[in-house]
Amino acid sequence: MSKPLSNRIILVTGASRGVGRAAAKAIADAGAHVIALARTVGGLEELDDEIQKAGGSATLVPLDLRDGAALDRLGASIFERWGKLDGFLGNAGQLGQLSPLNHLDPKVFQEAVDVNVIANYRLVRSLDPLLRRSNAGRVLFVTSGAARKHTPFWGAYAITKAALESLALTYAAECEGTNVRVNLLSPGPLRTKMRAKAMPGEDPGTLQPPEVVAPLVVALLSPECTRQGEIVEYRK
């Protein structure tokens, strides 16, 4: 069986559920050692059990992405243990509150900004030197079509995902001429807890599970991926 990510070290945020969990398992199955980051310790431990049963390996990092100092330290910790980082999947996201902008709770909006934008900026700042030490550093951020649709009441999520896209594409431009490739993945509607929260009346049986996008994630994080500065949309 082909292992396109053999002997690679890849960090996944939001790894305890949804797309992050499915991607972490697929990345481990593809031969990488996964650094799995999430707030939920129980979810991380369950993920670790599943990865180990499948013959893979993972390091668990229980961490709140709003803890900027911890994110700053993360790069140093990875350097001390492995000396480099081969891939980073910035998957963790915050829906916020579906609300007219003039009714949006400032605390809720700030949390969406902190998780969807500021955390990824701090991770880029912390991880960039490690990614440049890899022979093929690969970065993939999870975005959403909401960033470009401007749907009423989706302001917190849409605004912060639009900012994330600008961050990622700027970083991609800054990585031209290096071994680092940076892209975004727009997975579309999937059967996740975030989707259920956003669309409570929707029949989850009509949606595909997050596992369907995992092979595309693996491909975009593999050394063979030459795409750069693209928003890749998952197609059924």
N, C-alpha and C positions, 0 to 999 in steps of 0.2 A: 504493500500500500504506500502510495506517495505521501511524503511528509514535507510539504512546501515550506514549513516554518521550522524545520529541524534546527535545534540548538540556538534558537533566537529567544530573546527576552522581550516580552510585550506587556505593557501596562494597559489595563482596562478599567475605566471608571464606571460606576453604576453597575457593578458586576453581579450584584446579588439577585437581580430579577430582570425580566423582559429581554430586550435586545442585548443588553450587556451580559446577562447570564448565558444566553444562547451563543453569543459571540465568544465568550471566554471558553466555553466548552469546546467549540469548534477550533479555536486557536490552539488549545492544548492538544486536541486530537491531531492537529496538523504538525505537532512536534515541538511547539514553543513552550517555554516556561512562562506561565501567566502570573503577573502581579495583579491580583484582583483587589480592587479598591471599592468600598461601599460603606455606608453608615451602619447597615444591619449585620451584626455579627453572626446571628443565626443563619441568615441567608448565605453569607460567605462560607460558613462551615459546611452547609449542605452542598454548596458548589464544589468545595474542596473534596468532599467525599465522592462526588460524582466524577470529578476529574481523576482522582486517584484510582477509582474502580476501573476507569477506562485506560489506565496505564500512563496517565499524564502527571504533571506536577504543577503546583501553584504556591505562591506566597500570598498570604492574606494581609490586607492593610485596612483595618477598620478606621475610617477617617471621615470627618464631615468636611465637605468641599468648601464650606464657608470659613474653615480654619486656615487662613492664609499663611500663617507662620509654619504650620505643619506641611503645607504644600511646598513651601520654600525649602524645608528640610528634606523632603522626599527625594529630590534629585541627589543630594549628598549621600543619602542612605543607599540609593541604587548604585551610585558610583563606588562606594566603599565595598559593596558586595560583588558587583558584576563589572564595574568599570565602563559600562556602556548601556545603551538602551536601543533595541532594534525597532520597536514599534510602540505607538501610543494610540489607543482608541478612546477618544473623548466622547463617551456615550452618555454619562449622567446628565439628567435634565430636570427642570422644574416647570410644571405646567403653570403655576400661579393661580390666578382666579379669573374665571370667565365673567367679565364685567365690563360695562361701559368705562372708558378711561376716567371720566369724571367721578366715578364711584369706586375706582380701584384703590384698595387699601395700600397706602405707601409702604407698609411693612411687607406685604405680600409681593409688591412689585420689586422692592429691594432684594428680597430673597431670590426672585427669579433672575435678577441682574447678577447677584452674587454667584449663583450656581451655574447659570448658562453662559455667562460672559467672563466675570472677574476670575473665577476659578480656572477657566481654560487659559486665560492670559497668564495667570501665575504659574500654571503647569508648563506652558510654553517656555516661560522664563526659566523655570527650574530644570526642565528636561532637555532644552535645546543643545547644550554642550554634550550631553550623553548621546543624543540622536546623531550628532555630527561625528561621534567616535565610532558609530556603526558603519559597516561597509555599504549598508542600504537602509538608512533610517526611514521609516514609513509612519506617517501621521494621518489619522482619519477621524474627523469630527462628525457626529450625528446631528443632522439638521432636519428641517421639516418644510414642506410646501407652504406652511402657514407664514413663513418668513416673507413670502412674495405675494400672498393673496390678499392681505389687508382685510380680513374678515371681521365684521363687527364683534365686539366683546372678547376677541382673542388677543387684545393688545399686549398683555404682559408676556405671553409666550411668543407672539409674532415679532415684537420689537427686539426681544433678547436673542431670538434665533437669527434675525436679520443682522444684529451686531456680531453674533458668532460667525456668520458667513463672511462678513467683512474682515474679521480677525483672521480667520483661516486663510482667506485668499490673499490677504496682505502678507501673512507668514509664508505662504507658498511662493510669492514673488520674491521675498527676501532669501528663500532657499535656492533660488536658481543658481546653477553652477556648483551646487554641493551634491552630496549623496542622499540628501533628504527630499522626500516627496510628500506633499501635503494635499489632501483632498477632503471632500465632504460627501457624506452618504445621506440621501433622503429616502428612508425606507417605505414611506407611505403608511396607510392605516394598517395596523397589526393588532393582534389580540394581546394587549398589554393592560396593566393596571392604570397607566396614565390615560390610555384611550378610553377605558371604561369610566374613568372619572370625568373626562371631557364630554363623553357622549353616553350618558347613563341610560338612554332609551334604546340604544343600538343593540342588536342581537349579536353577541360575540361569535356565534357560530358562523356568521357571514364573513368573518375576518380570518386571514391566515395567521398562523402562530409566528412568533419572532424568529423561530429556527430557520424560516425560509430565507432570511437575508444573510445567515451566517456564512455560507460559502462565498458570497460576494465580499463580505468583510475580510475573510481570509485572503482572497485574491488581491484586494486593495492594500493589504498589509504585507504582501509577499515581496521578496527582493526583486522578482520579475516584473512587478508593476512599474510602468513608466509614466503613468498618468500624473499630471501635475496641475494643481489649481483648478480642479473640476468639481462641480456638484453632480454626483452620480446618483441617478434615480433608479431605485429597484423596480424592475419590470417582472410581472408574473410570467 
